[in-house]
Amino acid sequence: MSTRPKVRIERDSMGEMEVPADALYGASTMRAVLNFPISGLGFPRSFFPGP
């Protein structure tokens, strides 16, 4: 049985988007991530400062 990652719904001028629940960004950034997968490489979690 697989579990679905926790998400939250963010809204912007283009509508609703599912964003990871622990993400520090919203719908516009999520759209950019999905629309512009240039290198396929991401930043390691340690790159981002903690709360």
N, C-alpha and C positions, 0 to 999 in steps of 0.2 A: 504494500500500500504506500503510495507516495503522498507527501504532504505538499500543499501549495504554499509558496512563499507568502509571507504576510505583506499586504499592500494597503495603501490608502488611496482614496479618490481625490485627485486635485483637479481644479477647474481653472480654465483660462478663457480667453476670447474665442478659442476654437472648439471648446467643449470640455469633456471630461477625459482624464487619463488615469490609468493605474500607475502608481509610483511606489517603489519599495517603501515599506513603512518606516524604515530607519534612514531614508534618504534625506539629505539636507537641501534638496532642490524640489522644484515643482513641475507642473505640467509642461511648461515651455521647454525646460531643459530636457525632460524626458522625450519630448518630440524630437529635439535635436539629436539626442543619443540614438534614437531609432532611425532617423532619416539620414544621418551622416556617419555611417560606420567606415571611416576612412582607412585606418590602419588595422583595425581589429584588436589593437592593444589597448589596455586600460591602465589606470593608475592603481597601484597597490593601496589597500585600505590605510596603511600607515602613512601615506602621503597627506591624507586629510587630517586636520586637527580634531581632537576629540572634544566633546562638550565640556 
